[in-house]
Every structure is written in C-alpha cells, then in structure tokens.
Amino acid sequence: MSTSSRESAIVIGAGIVGAACADALAARGLRVTVIEQDAIGSGATAAGMGHLVVMDDNEAELALTAWSLALWRELAAGQAQRHEYSNCGTIWIAADEEELAAARAKAHTLASHGLACELLDPAALYAREPALRPGLAGGLLVAGDGLVYPPKSAHILLGRARTNGATLVAGSVVRIEDNGVLLADGSRHQASIVVLAAGSRSTTLLPELPVQPKKGHVAVTDRYPGFIRHQLVELGYIKSAHAASGESVAFNLQPRPTGQILIGSSRQFDTIDLAVEPRMMRRMLRHAASFTPGLAQLNLLRCWTGLRAASSDGLPLIGPYPVRRGLWLATGHEGLGITTSLATAQLLADQIVGAHSAIPCQPYLPSRFDKPARAHA
Ligand SMILES: Cc1cc2nc3c(=O)[nH]c(=O)nc-3n(C[C@H](O)[C@H](O)[C@H](O)COP(=O)(O)OP(=O)(O)OC[C@H]3O[C@@H](n4cnc5c(N)ncnc54)[C@H](O)[C@@H]3O)c2cc1C
C-alpha cells in the first residue's frame, strides 16, 4: 500500500508501542494523532522491567528482538542517560547440567546469527557475579542486551513524534470505526490509518483478538550499587514465560543505573486485578533470594504489578486488520514489548508506506490467525 506524505494516522495508546509507532509514522510524514486515556507510558510500559533482551524461542522472535535491540542501541547512542539506558548485558544462569546444555544450544543459535555471547564456567560466572549462590553450573553472557527506563523512553519517542507534527489527544476510544474512532466524550476523529496500540486493553475494542492479559509482579530495592552487574535471568525463565495457563515465578534481577535492584517476575493468567498479591510477591522474592541470598538483607522500596498482552502464539500482531477500513494492529507483545517496540514501529510504518523492511513482516501479521468476520477484507 502506498501513501502520500499528507496521509493521516490515529494511534490509540501512548505506551511504548504507541509512542514508537507515532514516532515512526510522523517521521515518514504522516499527520499523526495519538489518543491516550491515561498518562503517557502508564500502562504495562510503566510496570515493565525495561530489559532489552534477544530471545530465540523461534526465528521470528529472534529476528524481531535482535533488530529492535540494534534500533535501541542507535536510539540511545549519545543519550543513554535520558533513557536511563545501560548496556549491562544479560547472564542466563544455568543451575544444573541440563540448563547448561540449554545455555550451549542458545549460544550456538545466537552466535550463528552474529550475536556476541560467551559461555561461562562456574569460575567465570562467580568472577562476574559474586552475589550468586554457590553450586551453579555456569551461565551464558549475552553482551548486546541492555535496559532502559520505559516510561521515559515513551515520553522521548512521543516528544520526537510531536516535533514532527504529531498531536496528543486526551481521551478514551470507545469504538473503532471505518477510518476513525469514537471517543467516550462523543467526539469523532477521522484518519486514513488507525493503529490500535492499546496493550492488554486492545481486546476492549476488539474482543475477538487472540490476546489475553498475563499479570506480572515486580519489586524494587533501595540503592545498592555493585550488588549485581548484569541482568540475571535463570534459564528456567523460558519455561515460565511459555506457560499458557496457571501461575509461575522466575528469577530475573536487574541492576538499575541508579544502583537499585529490580526484582522480577511472576506470570498469572485469568486476572485483570492489578492489586499486589502478597502470596505471589512472597513466592517471587523467595525464589529470587534462592539465587542471590544477599537479596534477603536489602530494603525493598516498592512493588507493583502490570498486565502483559499475551498473544496465543507468543508473537505480536503487527499489520493490517481489515475488520474496519484503515485499521492496523500493533499489540500482543507479552513480556517483550519494551524490547520489540522500535522494530514493531518500523515494521508497521514500512508496511503502511509500502517500504521494504529489514526483516520479513509475515510472521507477525494478524492475518495468521483465522478471523471469520472480515467486513472489508
Ligand atoms: C511485570 C512486567 C515486566 C515486564 N518486563 C519487560 C521487560 O523486561 N522487557 C520487555 O521488553 N518487556 C517487558 N514487559 C512487557 C512490556 O512492558 C509490554 O509488552 C509493553 O509495555 C507493551 O506496551 P504497549 O504500548 O503495547 O502497552 P501499554 O504500555 O499497556 O500501553 C497501552 C496504552 O494504551 C492506552 N489505552 C488503552 N485503551 C485505550 C483506549 N480505549 N483509549 C485510549 N487509550 C487507551 C493505555 O492507557 C496505555 O497507556 C513487562 C511487562 C510486565 C507486566
């Protein structure tokens, strides 16, 4: 589909994904209106850990995360402090021989895609992260991973979009129409393109989407610079992230540039109640302290929850969705939406203006799911 530079776009949602889409579309000359019902970057974007991580569960996930990581490094270049960006890298922790075999397989995959990584034997692991409990089998250091403070990055991206002419409307979209939206105050906004980037709330507007909320708990400590130096994630995290039902916790510890330690994370289906659950928090903290025992001595400052928008096949939905004329989706990013926001925005904008993308768009197209009712297919 080709577009003139005067084409207009509405973006529903100013989380990291909506902000990135607004930025990419405005940069291509579209007249962009962002509609947000709350504060900028206040949804899952505010709750997320901001870990920028290459994931390799399948080729499509690897392609999207690796490209997006490269875009983040470009974006943060020269302005790391504004994004609270750190190129700390990830160490995937192998608790036993079975997980070490998984680390080796992961190293092979990443290396074959040109991504820098290093297998760590126990001595090398403890030299890098002395706070880890004794007896671990080793680890895998993925050097290109990093972290940002997501709400700040959302503000920066939206600010860039506004510099390129985008406008922000405070309001709640209650209906998506052909080439437009209806707001709760009764007003209508029209545009040739409507991008739904409403995170876990996307199904409020399109209930048939194969996306469901996955609740997560996170906690943050006081400042303890040097307690850990890399993002630490147990290889068992992958099992937890893949679960399609029930509850799970996984060890995921992040050294914030402030010296604080961000502790994650949990996964729960079948709830949209954002209340912190002491039971889940206890389980998550105990599990984290089983990897880094010194954690139990640190002061916790705050804990919170958020809702990931989990698609049924684990990949986001990026592309046209013609149940309404002009409608496009950028949603379903589950626990990777901070990482993949920038590549999502480029993929979406490239499709809209008919440009070639750095990676194929097919694996992420909403059309991969059967949709019985396509009014304007
Ligand atoms: C506990 C937890 C930890 C995470 N950790 C990481 C991590 O380390 N790394 C990573 O990459 N990802 C992580 N994620 C995932 C990441 O946070 C999300 O994938 C990402 O923030 C999704 O961004 P979004 O813009 O799609 O959604 P959101 O941030 O939820 O934004 C959607 C916006 O749309 C607005 N909106 C919704 N409905 C309407 C409407 N009808 N009208 C107007 N506005 C509307 C909302 O108010 C909101 O601001 C984590 C998530 C959680 C919950």
The ligand as an SDF file (V2000), in Angstrom:
LIG
                    3D

 53 58  0  0  0  0  0  0  0  0999 V2000
    5.7440   -7.1940   35.0970 C   0  0  0  0  0  0  0  0  0  0  0  0
    6.1580   -6.9280   33.6890 C   0  0  0  0  0  0  0  0  0  0  0  0
    7.5050   -6.9700   33.3340 C   0  0  0  0  0  0  0  0  0  0  0  0
    7.8820   -6.7240   32.0200 C   0  0  0  0  0  0  0  0  0  0  0  0
    9.2050   -6.6990   31.7050 N   0  0  0  0  0  0  0  0  0  0  0  0
    9.5940   -6.4450   30.4280 C   0  0  0  0  0  0  0  0  0  0  0  0
   10.9750   -6.3860   30.0940 C   0  0  0  0  0  0  0  0  0  0  0  0
   11.8350   -6.5030   30.9440 O   0  0  0  0  0  0  0  0  0  0  0  0
   11.3040   -6.2010   28.7880 N   0  0  0  0  0  0  0  0  0  0  0  0
   10.3610   -6.0430   27.8060 C   0  0  0  0  0  0  0  0  0  0  0  0
   10.7170   -5.9040   26.6440 O   0  0  0  0  0  0  0  0  0  0  0  0
    9.0360   -6.0470   28.1060 N   0  0  0  0  0  0  0  0  0  0  0  0
    8.6450   -6.2450   29.3900 C   0  0  0  0  0  0  0  0  0  0  0  0
    7.3250   -6.2940   29.7110 N   0  0  0  0  0  0  0  0  0  0  0  0
    6.3360   -6.1400   28.6320 C   0  0  0  0  0  0  0  0  0  0  0  0
    6.1560   -4.7020   28.2680 C   0  0  0  0  0  0  0  0  0  0  0  0
    6.0310   -3.9130   29.4360 O   0  0  0  0  0  0  0  0  0  0  0  0
    4.9140   -4.5600   27.3910 C   0  0  0  0  0  0  0  0  0  0  0  0
    4.9590   -5.5170   26.3490 O   0  0  0  0  0  0  0  0  0  0  0  0
    4.8440   -3.1690   26.7690 C   0  0  0  0  0  0  0  0  0  0  0  0
    4.9190   -2.1770   27.7660 O   0  0  0  0  0  0  0  0  0  0  0  0
    3.5540   -3.0300   25.9860 C   0  0  0  0  0  0  0  0  0  0  0  0
    3.4620   -1.7040   25.5660 O   0  0  0  0  0  0  0  0  0  0  0  0
    2.1300   -1.1870   24.8990 P   0  0  0  0  0  0  0  0  0  0  0  0
    2.4080    0.2160   24.4850 O   0  0  0  0  0  0  0  0  0  0  0  0
    1.6790   -2.1650   23.8830 O   0  0  0  0  0  0  0  0  0  0  0  0
    1.0470   -1.2790   26.0620 O   0  0  0  0  0  0  0  0  0  0  0  0
    0.8130   -0.3150   27.3110 P   0  0  0  0  0  0  0  0  0  0  0  0
    2.0760    0.1560   27.8950 O   0  0  0  0  0  0  0  0  0  0  0  0
   -0.1390   -1.0130   28.2120 O   0  0  0  0  0  0  0  0  0  0  0  0
    0.1260    0.9430   26.6540 O   0  0  0  0  0  0  0  0  0  0  0  0
   -1.1810    0.9310   26.1470 C   0  0  0  0  0  0  0  0  0  0  0  0
   -1.7300    2.3240   26.3180 C   0  0  0  0  0  0  0  0  0  0  0  0
   -2.9930    2.3780   25.6690 O   0  0  0  0  0  0  0  0  0  0  0  0
   -3.8420    3.1630   26.4640 C   0  0  0  0  0  0  0  0  0  0  0  0
   -5.2000    2.7770   26.1330 N   0  0  0  0  0  0  0  0  0  0  0  0
   -5.7590    1.5530   26.2940 C   0  0  0  0  0  0  0  0  0  0  0  0
   -7.0300    1.5460   25.8600 N   0  0  0  0  0  0  0  0  0  0  0  0
   -7.2780    2.7970   25.4090 C   0  0  0  0  0  0  0  0  0  0  0  0
   -8.4330    3.4190   24.8580 C   0  0  0  0  0  0  0  0  0  0  0  0
   -9.5770    2.7250   24.6570 N   0  0  0  0  0  0  0  0  0  0  0  0
   -8.3620    4.7270   24.5180 N   0  0  0  0  0  0  0  0  0  0  0  0
   -7.2040    5.4230   24.7070 C   0  0  0  0  0  0  0  0  0  0  0  0
   -6.0920    4.8900   25.2440 N   0  0  0  0  0  0  0  0  0  0  0  0
   -6.1110    3.5890   25.5760 C   0  0  0  0  0  0  0  0  0  0  0  0
   -3.4480    2.8040   27.8880 C   0  0  0  0  0  0  0  0  0  0  0  0
   -3.8700    3.7880   28.8120 O   0  0  0  0  0  0  0  0  0  0  0  0
   -1.9550    2.6760   27.7740 C   0  0  0  0  0  0  0  0  0  0  0  0
   -1.2850    3.8880   28.0660 O   0  0  0  0  0  0  0  0  0  0  0  0
    6.9090   -6.4750   31.0220 C   0  0  0  0  0  0  0  0  0  0  0  0
    5.5670   -6.4110   31.3840 C   0  0  0  0  0  0  0  0  0  0  0  0
    5.1830   -6.6200   32.7040 C   0  0  0  0  0  0  0  0  0  0  0  0
    3.7380   -6.5170   33.0680 C   0  0  0  0  0  0  0  0  0  0  0  0
  1  2  1  0
  2  3  1  0
  2 52  2  0
  3  4  2  0
  4  5  1  0
  4 50  1  0
  5  6  2  0
  6  7  1  0
  6 13  1  0
  7  8  2  0
  7  9  1  0
  9 10  1  0
 10 11  2  0
 10 12  1  0
 12 13  2  0
 13 14  1  0
 14 15  1  0
 14 50  1  0
 15 16  1  0
 16 17  1  0
 16 18  1  0
 18 19  1  0
 18 20  1  0
 20 21  1  0
 20 22  1  0
 22 23  1  0
 23 24  1  0
 24 25  2  0
 24 26  1  0
 24 27  1  0
 27 28  1  0
 28 29  2  0
 28 30  1  0
 28 31  1  0
 31 32  1  0
 32 33  1  0
 33 34  1  0
 33 48  1  0
 34 35  1  0
 35 36  1  0
 35 46  1  0
 36 37  1  0
 36 45  1  0
 37 38  2  0
 38 39  1  0
 39 40  1  0
 39 45  2  0
 40 41  1  0
 40 42  2  0
 42 43  1  0
 43 44  2  0
 44 45  1  0
 46 47  1  0
 46 48  1  0
 48 49  1  0
 50 51  2  0
 51 52  1  0
 52 53  1  0
M  END
$$$$
